[in-house]
Structure formats: C-alpha cells, structure tokens
Amino acid sequence: MFVHVVEVCQNRWTRLCDRFSREKRLRKTETRGGSGASHRSGFSLYNDMLFLEHHIKQRK
C-alpha cells in the first residue's frame, strides 16, 4: 500500500519538475523571439516552483 503511494508521489514530482523545465525553456525562447505577447496559457505553478531554478540544470 505505502509503496504505491511513494511511487505516485515520485511520479507526480517528476512530472512537475519536467513541466517546470519545459515552461522555463519556452519562456526563454519567447523572450528571444521578440514576437510580442504569447497566446498560450502557460504553467500555472511556474512562479511557485521558481525555487527549482537554481537546482535544475538545462542540458545543452
């Protein structure tokens, strides 16, 4: 029972980190493009997860 809960939590945390990284990358490319305002909704938890910015390194 508890093993399942741990797996669910780990899976959810991984998805959140992946989504944060993807959103960060998209925001970076939008600002470089200079095409003006974006029409996409974005990631609602992005500002809450900014603490990860110093811990997640982008691959080259």
Beta strands, then each sheet from edge to edge (+ up, - down):
end
